[in-house]
Each structure stands twice: as C-alpha cells, then as structure tokens.
Amino acid sequence: MKKALIYCRVSSQRQVREGHGLDSQESRCRKYAKDKGYDVVKVFPDEGISGGLFERPAMRNLVAYLDKNLKENYVIIFDDLSRLARDVKVHIQMRVELSSRGATLECPNYNFDDSPEGEFIELIMAGKNQLDRKQNTRQVNQKMRARLESGYWVFKPVAGYEYIKHPLHGKLLSPVEPNASIVKEGLECFANGILETKIDFVRFLNQRGFVPLKAKKLTLQSVDKILSHILYTGYIAYPKWDIKLLQGHHEALISIETYNKIQTRLKSKIKTQKRADLHLDFPARGFVCCDKCGIAMTASFSKGRNKSYPYYHCRNKKCSARWKGIDKDILESELSNAIGKMKPKQESLTLLKAILLDVWDKKIKENEAITKKLQARLVELPKEQDRTLEAVLKASNDIVRKAMEDKVEKLENEKILLKDKLNQFKQPTEDFGTALEEVCAFLQDPSLLWLSDDFNKKRLALKMLFPKGVPYKRSVGVGTVEKPLLFVLPDELESDKSTMVEHKGLEPLASSMPWMRSSHLS
C-alpha cells in the first residue's frame, strides 16, 4: 500500500477562525486516498498563508519530512491545484522541490501529466490561478480603499480599539476599556513630558494594567505604532494609497494638538528636559520639604540585592540630612493621614461654587469670541485654497507649481486643525453643572483625589492642599501646614468682621455669609 501525505492551505485567518477550508480540504483528500487505497501518514496544514508565497511553515515541514524519509516514495495529495500555489513561479518551484525528493503529486480534480501537452496545460492552469489571485487582490483593495476614503479604518485595530458591529456604520472601530483610557492617559503624559522616553511609556502602560493583544508583551515597535498613529485623533490617513488626512467615524482619544506634540518630541534629536518634580512612582516629589533645609525633596529607587526600594530624600549639598532616605510607603501614608484631616467648611464650598460659576460664564464668552474667529477663518480657507489652485493651473514653472501644491496641502491641514479646535470648544454648557457638583464632592473630601490611581489627581490634591509645600520631620512626620484659603476663609471673615466697612450706596453685607449675595445663588 502506497503511503500518502496531505497538504492543505487557506489564505485568510478568518477561514482559520471560522473553521472553513482546512477541514473540508482534508476530508476530500482523505476520501480520495481511501478510494485510491493509499495510507495517509501525515497531514500538513498551512493556516492563513497566501498562495503567492514560496516560504510556508507547513510546506517547509513537509519538505523536511521527505528529506528524513528519502527511501519512501510518498504521494502528496492536494485538494485543488490552487492549494499548491497561486503564482506561476512559485508553482514551478514547488513542483521542483517535491519531485526532486521522489514525491508524486496527485489531486482529486486534476490529473498531473508529465507529457509536453500535460506540462503546457498545467502551466496554463497555474497562470489562471495567478490571475484569479491578483484579480481578487485588486477587488479587495478597491473595496478597502473606497471604505477608507469614506472615513472607516479597514486594517487591524490599534491598541485601545476593537471592531464592533454598528447598525449604521457596519464594522466600526470603537474604544475598548480599560485599554482605551490607559492609552489616552499615556499619550497625554508623553505629550506633556511627564513620560520622558519610550521606556517610560512602556512602564506606564504595564503599571496601569494595559493588556496587549493576544497576550503578547509590549515591544518598542508596538509602542512606536501607538505613539505615531493618527487614528487616536479620530482621523484616518494611509499614505501608501495616497489617502491623506480624513475625518473618521470612530471616536477620538486625543486631540490633533496633542498628537502633534508627540510627533515633535519623537522627531526631536535633543533630549527633552524632564521636570524634576514629575515621576509617576513619586507623586509627592517636589511637594514634601526637608525639615533641615526647607528645600523640596526629590525621590528615587535604591537598588537592593534582589529588588529596588523607593525613597524620598534631600539632595541639597549643604544639608546635614542629604541622602538620608525616607521610605516612600511611610511618608505617603503619613501624608495620607494629614490629608484625611483636612476638609473645607460648607461656607467655603458655597463661595467657591459662586466663583466658579462666574469664571465659567466669562470662559463661555471668551470661547464664543474665539469660536467666531475660528469659524471666520474656516469660511476663508476654501476661498484661499481655490485661489491657490488657480495659481497652480496657471503656473508654468515646476518649482512654482510645487510650492503652490504644498501651500494647498498646508491650508488643508490648517482646516483640519481648526475643526479640531472647534470641537474642543463645543463642550456642552449643561454638563458644567454636573462637573461642578463632582468637583465640590471631591473638595468635601480631598483624600478621594489623593487615594485615586490617577497621578494627575494626586498632584492636584497636593497643589490644592499644600500650595507652599509640606514640611516633613523625620522623627515626627508631617509638620504644621499653612492651610489654603479654601479651608480658613470663613474663620478669617468672622474674625475680621469688626474691621469691615460697608460701602455707601450698596446694600448692607449679610451678617453671617456675605458671599451669599452672589447673583448665581439667588
């Protein structure tokens, strides 16, 4: 009984995932072998491999198997001639590789014939398979290009996104949590210099619990893709097909302004100076002051035998406590206790709410003025583009024509940036009330900010509670802190009541809470 090997191949991962192709190919080949009386020894399946490629994992294994068993003249069964190859050159190479090892090729729907006429027909069939592959590729590319030009991403989703089935948009790119929020925060931190290097960016993602696709580790190459991909701005571009910046239908994670900051940092050859008080592992760095010299402490990791230990310490050369470290956990725990005891009075929060409402009203008016300017410029831009295009058509000099074309592209980029800025100004005013209540809720218990996992919220709590820094004594802990105005204002107003003079022509000040006269609280 002749021994047979079966080779199967599908070209797409979708066929592999859905179980179509490989199983049916193997089934037909086994039936063919049974009818012929062959003993199937082994099956070699290539998953998601194009028929235009010569290098294939399963085919390489098949050839290696033949080399180890040269005494056996195996029959190699293919479900269809196209499974061998969809390229004439690759087809010939495959035939040579297998035939030179004494293997015989057989196929349920094609009769291999080594006669001149048979070889001629085989080449015609191989050419037909190549034509089918190229025509199919062209058709797929045309459909993908059309969808790209309509504002839909068609390739693999970037980190933080996945495809969902949308009732109106079909297959739509959509943010997936928690990765989307982690990537968003990481990109903004990198743009602002909080994360100085790509290594810092990788460390940040890992610390925040970012989950790479298919449980793979983050590499610098994958990080480069995250930092440089335009998709995060809500726009689409694919230079390979000459598709320039287009508004996408997917949700943005960052603004174009933030994206441009990131690209500037990536392209800069000069190392960006990192702020000394910013380090994700040490939120109190730059706030806690040495009790010996009064200078803000820095922080770093001290390397032990098996791991590193985090410490806060003073670096002042003239300080007697220089390099005497304070354990991070101890210092931040004592700081947390001090923050927990600091709570503003209700009168202060009421006053703050009135002030914020007044500031918001002014900000709305400023935004309206800026919006009008941006809209006016957006109206002018198409006219300027038309004038420039006319200049391009009239230009007889190639250098002038190229300069005009570059100007048109710059004007188009300016239009996109203006639209992006306008979107940033479109924050609904009705959401401000909800946001204000959330702010006041945090202020009622500032420890909620400090205890959060958000580095920026921790820094905000320290700025709000300790505007002049935190004195720290090694033997005592957090020293006496000068309270911010928010926490002492009602008491100061009460103590200064006797010195208050009412202005002539104005209503008398309220005896207990003068700030309640605000029109916002009427």
C-alpha positions in Angstrom: 0.0 0.0 0.0 1.3 3.4 -1.0 1.9 6.0 1.7 0.4 9.4 1.3 0.9 12.9 2.7 -1.9 15.5 2.6 -1.2 19.2 2.2 -3.9 21.8 2.9 -3.8 25.6 2.7 -6.1 28.5 3.4 -5.1 32.1 2.7 -7.1 34.0 5.4 -7.1 34.0 9.2 -10.9 34.3 9.1 -11.1 30.9 7.4 -8.9 29.5 10.2 -11.0 31.1 13.0 -14.4 30.0 11.5 -13.2 26.5 10.7 -13.8 26.7 7.0 -11.4 25.4 4.4 -8.8 23.2 6.1 -11.2 20.6 7.5 -13.1 20.3 4.2 -9.9 20.0 2.2 -8.5 17.3 4.5 -11.8 15.4 4.3 -11.9 15.4 0.5 -8.2 14.4 0.3 -8.7 11.5 2.8 -11.7 10.3 0.7 -9.5 10.4 -2.5 -6.8 8.5 -0.7 -9.3 5.9 0.5 -10.6 5.4 -3.0 -7.1 5.0 -4.3 -6.1 2.6 -1.5 -3.4 5.0 0.0 -2.4 5.0 3.6 -2.4 8.6 4.9 0.6 9.0 7.2 0.5 12.8 8.0 -1.3 16.0 7.3 0.4 19.4 6.8 -1.9 22.4 7.1 -0.8 26.0 6.3 -3.1 28.4 8.1 -3.6 32.0 6.7 -0.8 31.7 4.1 -1.1 33.3 0.7 -0.7 31.1 -2.4 1.7 33.6 -3.8 4.3 32.8 -1.2 7.0 30.2 -1.6 8.1 30.2 2.1 5.4 28.4 4.2 5.7 26.8 7.6 3.7 23.6 6.8 5.3 23.2 3.3 8.7 23.6 4.9 7.9 20.9 7.4 6.6 18.7 4.6 9.9 19.0 2.6 11.9 18.3 5.8 9.7 15.2 6.4 10.5 14.0 2.8 14.2 14.6 3.5 14.1 12.3 6.5 12.3 9.6 4.6 14.0 9.6 1.2 13.5 5.8 0.9 9.8 6.2 0.8 8.1 7.4 -2.4 5.2 9.4 -1.0 2.1 10.5 -2.8 1.3 14.1 -1.9 -2.4 14.9 -2.2 -3.8 18.4 -2.7 -7.5 19.3 -2.7 -7.0 21.6 -5.7 -4.1 22.7 -7.9 -4.6 26.3 -6.5 -3.7 24.9 -3.0 -0.2 24.2 -4.3 0.3 27.7 -5.5 -1.4 30.8 -6.9 1.7 32.1 -8.7 3.3 30.6 -11.8 6.9 31.0 -10.5 6.0 29.6 -7.0 4.1 26.7 -8.7 7.2 25.6 -10.7 9.5 26.0 -7.6 7.1 23.8 -5.6 6.9 21.2 -8.3 10.7 21.0 -8.4 11.2 20.8 -4.6 8.7 18.0 -4.2 9.5 16.0 -7.4 13.3 16.1 -6.7 12.6 14.2 -3.5 10.8 11.4 -5.3 7.3 12.5 -4.3 4.3 12.1 -6.7 1.7 14.9 -6.8 -2.0 14.0 -7.1 -5.2 15.9 -7.0 -8.9 14.9 -6.9 -9.9 17.4 -9.6 -6.7 17.5 -11.7 -4.6 14.8 -13.4 -0.9 15.6 -13.3 0.7 14.6 -16.6 4.4 14.9 -17.4 4.0 14.8 -21.1 4.7 18.1 -23.1 1.0 18.6 -23.6 0.3 17.9 -19.9 3.0 20.4 -18.7 1.6 23.0 -21.1 -1.9 22.6 -19.7 -0.6 22.6 -16.1 1.2 26.0 -16.7 -2.0 27.4 -18.2 -3.9 26.3 -15.0 -1.1 27.8 -12.8 -1.4 31.0 -14.8 -5.2 31.0 -14.3 -4.7 30.6 -10.5 -2.3 33.5 -10.5 -4.7 35.7 -12.5 -7.5 34.8 -10.0 -5.3 35.8 -7.0 -4.3 39.1 -8.5 -7.8 40.0 -9.6 -9.2 39.1 -6.1 -6.4 41.2 -4.5 -7.3 44.1 -6.7 -11.0 43.8 -6.0 -10.4 43.6 -2.2 -8.0 46.6 -2.3 -10.6 48.6 -4.3 -13.3 47.9 -1.6 -10.9 48.7 1.2 -9.8 51.9 -0.5 -13.4 53.0 -1.0 -14.2 52.4 2.7 -11.0 54.2 3.8 -12.0 57.2 1.7 -15.4 57.2 3.4 -13.7 57.6 6.8 -13.6 54.0 8.0 -10.4 52.2 9.1 -10.1 48.7 7.5 -6.9 47.3 8.8 -6.0 45.8 12.2 -7.3 47.9 15.1 -4.6 49.8 17.1 -4.1 49.4 20.8 -7.2 50.6 22.8 -9.7 49.9 19.9 -11.6 47.0 18.6 -14.2 46.5 15.8 -17.9 46.4 16.7 -20.9 45.8 14.6 -22.7 49.2 14.3 -26.3 49.4 13.0 -25.5 52.3 10.7 -21.7 52.1 10.1 -21.2 48.4 9.9 -17.8 47.3 11.1 -16.7 50.3 13.1 -13.6 51.0 15.2 -14.5 51.6 18.8 -12.6 52.3 22.1 -12.3 49.2 24.4 -11.8 49.6 28.1 -9.6 49.7 30.1 -7.0 49.9 27.4 -8.5 53.0 25.7 -8.3 55.1 28.9 -4.8 53.8 29.7 -3.5 54.6 26.2 -5.3 58.1 26.3 -3.6 59.0 29.6 -0.3 57.6 28.5 -0.3 59.6 25.2 -1.2 62.8 27.1 1.5 62.2 29.7 4.1 61.6 26.9 3.0 64.8 25.0 3.4 66.9 28.2 6.8 65.4 29.1 5.6 63.5 32.2 6.8 60.4 30.4 10.2 61.2 29.0 11.2 58.2 27.0 9.5 55.3 25.2 10.7 53.0 28.0 8.8 55.2 30.4 5.8 54.9 28.2 6.0 51.1 28.2 6.4 51.1 32.0 3.4 53.3 32.4 1.2 51.0 30.3 2.3 48.0 32.2 1.8 49.6 35.6 -1.7 50.7 34.6 -2.7 47.2 33.6 -2.6 47.5 29.8 -3.4 44.2 28.2 -1.6 43.6 24.8 -3.5 41.8 22.1 -3.1 38.0 22.1 -1.2 38.3 25.5 1.9 39.4 23.8 4.5 41.6 25.5 4.8 45.2 24.6 7.8 45.9 22.3 9.4 49.2 21.2 8.0 48.6 17.7 4.4 48.3 19.0 5.0 51.4 21.2 6.2 53.3 18.2 2.9 52.5 16.4 0.9 53.7 19.4 2.8 57.0 19.7 2.7 57.7 16.0 -0.7 56.5 14.8 -3.1 59.2 13.6 -6.2 57.0 14.4 -6.1 58.2 18.0 -7.1 61.7 16.9 -10.3 60.5 15.2 -8.8 61.0 11.8 -7.6 58.5 9.1 -4.6 58.5 6.8 -2.9 55.9 4.6 0.0 57.4 2.6 0.7 54.1 0.9 -2.6 54.6 -1.1 -2.1 58.3 -1.2 -5.0 58.8 1.3 -4.3 61.9 3.2 -5.9 63.1 6.5 -9.7 62.4 6.6 -12.2 62.7 9.3 -13.0 59.2 10.6 -16.3 57.9 12.0 -14.6 56.4 15.1 -14.3 58.1 18.5 -11.1 60.1 19.1 -8.9 59.6 22.3 -6.7 62.7 21.9 -6.7 66.0 20.0 -4.6 66.7 17.0 -2.7 69.3 19.1 -1.7 66.5 21.5 -0.8 64.3 18.6 1.5 67.0 17.0 3.2 67.5 20.4 4.0 63.7 20.5 5.4 63.7 16.9 7.5 66.8 17.7 9.0 65.0 20.7 9.6 61.8 18.7 11.4 63.7 15.9 13.4 65.9 18.2 17.1 64.9 18.4 17.5 66.9 21.6 16.6 65.1 24.7 13.7 66.8 26.4 14.5 68.1 29.8 12.3 66.3 32.3 10.7 68.3 35.1 12.4 67.3 38.4 9.2 67.1 40.3 7.4 64.7 37.9 7.7 60.9 38.4 4.8 58.5 38.3 6.1 56.5 41.2 6.5 59.5 43.4 3.5 61.8 43.3 4.7 63.8 46.4 8.1 64.6 44.8 8.7 68.3 44.8 6.0 69.0 47.5 7.5 67.5 50.6 10.2 69.7 52.1 13.2 68.7 54.2 12.9 69.8 57.8 16.6 70.6 58.0 17.0 72.9 55.0 13.4 73.6 53.8 14.1 72.6 50.2 11.7 70.3 48.4 12.8 66.7 48.4 13.4 64.5 45.4 12.9 60.8 45.2 14.4 57.7 43.6 14.8 53.9 43.8 17.7 52.4 45.8 18.9 49.1 44.4 19.0 46.2 46.8 20.3 42.7 46.3 17.1 41.3 44.8 14.9 44.4 44.1 14.8 48.2 44.2 13.4 50.2 47.1 11.6 53.6 46.7 12.8 56.5 48.9 12.2 60.3 49.3 15.4 62.2 50.2 17.1 65.6 50.2 19.7 66.4 47.6 20.9 69.7 49.0 24.7 69.5 49.2 24.7 71.8 52.2 22.0 69.9 54.1 23.0 67.7 57.0 20.2 65.3 56.1 21.4 64.9 52.5 20.7 61.4 51.0 19.0 60.2 54.3 16.1 58.4 52.7 12.5 58.2 54.0 10.6 55.1 52.9 8.0 56.0 50.3 5.3 54.0 51.9 5.8 55.5 55.3 6.0 59.1 54.0 3.0 58.8 51.7 0.9 57.0 54.5 1.6 59.9 56.9 0.8 62.3 54.2 -2.5 60.5 53.5 -3.4 60.8 57.2 -2.7 64.5 57.1 -4.9 65.0 54.0 -7.7 63.0 55.6 -7.9 65.5 58.4 -8.2 68.5 56.0 -11.8 69.2 55.0 -13.2 72.6 53.9 -16.2 74.2 55.6 -19.5 74.3 53.7 -19.4 78.1 53.5 -16.1 77.9 51.6 -17.6 75.4 49.1 -20.6 77.7 48.6 -18.3 80.6 47.9 -16.2 78.5 45.6 -19.2 77.4 43.6 -20.2 81.0 43.1 -16.7 82.0 42.0 -16.5 79.0 39.6 -19.9 79.8 38.1 -18.7 83.4 37.5 -15.4 82.2 35.9 -17.4 79.7 33.8 -19.6 82.5 32.4 -16.5 84.5 31.5 -14.9 81.5 29.9 -18.1 80.8 27.8 -17.9 84.4 26.5 -14.2 84.0 25.7 -14.9 80.7 23.9 -17.7 82.3 21.9 -15.3 85.0 20.7 -12.6 82.5 19.8 -15.2 80.3 18.1 -16.3 83.1 15.9 -12.7 83.8 14.8 -12.1 80.1 14.0 -15.4 79.9 12.1 -14.5 83.0 10.1 -11.1 81.5 9.2 -12.8 78.3 8.2 -15.0 80.2 5.8 -12.0 82.0 4.3 -9.8 78.9 3.9 -11.7 77.3 0.9 -11.6 80.6 -0.9 -7.8 80.8 -0.3 -7.5 77.2 -1.5 -9.4 77.9 -4.7 -7.2 80.9 -5.4 -4.1 78.8 -4.8 -5.4 76.0 -7.1 -5.9 78.6 -9.9 -2.3 79.7 -9.4 -1.2 76.0 -9.7 -3.1 75.7 -13.0 -1.6 78.9 -14.4 2.0 78.2 -13.2 4.4 77.4 -16.0 7.3 76.8 -13.7 7.6 73.4 -12.0 9.1 74.9 -8.9 6.3 77.5 -8.5 3.7 74.7 -9.2 5.2 72.5 -6.4 5.2 75.5 -4.0 1.6 76.2 -4.7 0.7 72.5 -4.3 2.5 72.5 -0.9 0.5 75.5 0.1 -2.8 73.8 -0.8 -1.8 70.9 1.5 -0.9 73.2 4.3 -4.2 75.0 4.0 -6.0 71.6 4.2 -4.0 70.7 7.3 -4.9 74.1 8.8 -8.6 73.4 8.1 -8.4 70.1 10.0 -6.6 71.7 12.9 -9.3 74.5 13.1 -12.1 71.9 13.1 -10.3 70.0 15.8 -10.1 73.2 17.9 -13.7 74.0 17.3 -14.7 70.5 18.5 -12.7 71.2 21.7 -14.7 74.4 22.3 -18.1 72.6 21.9 -18.2 71.3 25.4 -21.9 71.4 26.4 -22.6 74.1 29.0 -25.3 71.9 30.5 -22.6 69.4 31.6 -20.9 72.0 33.6 -23.4 71.8 36.5 -22.8 68.0 36.8 -19.0 68.6 36.6 -19.2 71.3 39.3 -21.1 69.1 41.6 -18.4 66.4 41.1 -15.6 68.9 41.9 -17.4 70.1 45.1 -17.8 66.4 46.1 -14.1 65.9 45.7 -13.4 69.1 47.6 -15.6 68.0 50.5 -13.2 65.0 50.9 -9.8 65.8 49.2 -8.4 62.4 50.3 -10.5 60.9 47.5 -8.2 62.7 45.0 -5.1 61.6 46.8 -6.2 57.9 47.1 -7.1 57.6 43.4 -4.8 55.8 41.0 -4.6 58.8 38.8 -1.2 60.5 39.1 -2.5 63.9 38.0 -5.3 63.8 40.6 -2.8 63.0 43.3 -0.8 66.1 42.2 -3.9 68.2 42.1 -4.8 67.2 45.7 -1.3 68.3 46.8 -1.4 71.6 44.9 -4.9 72.4 46.4 -4.0 71.4 50.0 -0.3 72.4 50.2 0.4 75.4 47.9 3.5 76.2 49.9 4.8 72.7 50.3 4.6 70.1 53.1 7.2 70.3 55.9 8.3 66.8 56.9 10.2 65.9 60.1 11.9 62.5 60.1 11.2 61.8 63.7 7.7 63.4 63.8 6.1 63.1 60.3 4.1 65.8 58.5 4.7 69.2 60.3 2.3 72.1 60.7 0.9 73.2 57.4 -0.4 76.6 56.5 -4.0 75.9 55.4 -5.0 77.2 52.0 -7.6 79.9 51.8 -10.4 77.5 51.0 -10.1 76.0 54.5 -9.8 79.2 56.5 -11.8 81.8 54.7 -15.0 81.6 56.8 -13.0 81.9 60.1 -10.9 84.8 58.7 -14.1 86.6 57.6 -15.6 86.1 61.0 -12.5 87.4 62.8 -12.3 90.4 60.6 -16.0 91.3 60.8 -15.3 94.3 63.1 -12.9 95.8 60.5 -15.4 95.5 57.6 -16.7 98.9 56.3 -19.9 98.9 54.3 -19.6 100.9 51.1 -22.0 103.8 50.7 -24.8 103.2 48.2 -24.6 99.4 48.4 -26.9 97.0 50.3 -25.6 96.1 53.8 -23.5 93.0 53.8 -25.1 89.8 55.2 -24.1 89.3 58.8 -23.1 85.7 58.6 -22.2 84.8 54.9 -21.5 87.9 52.8 -20.7 85.9 49.7 -24.2 84.6 49.5 -25.2 87.9 47.8 -23.8 86.4 44.5 -26.4 86.6 41.8 -25.5 83.0 40.9 -27.0 81.8 44.2 -30.2 83.9 44.2 
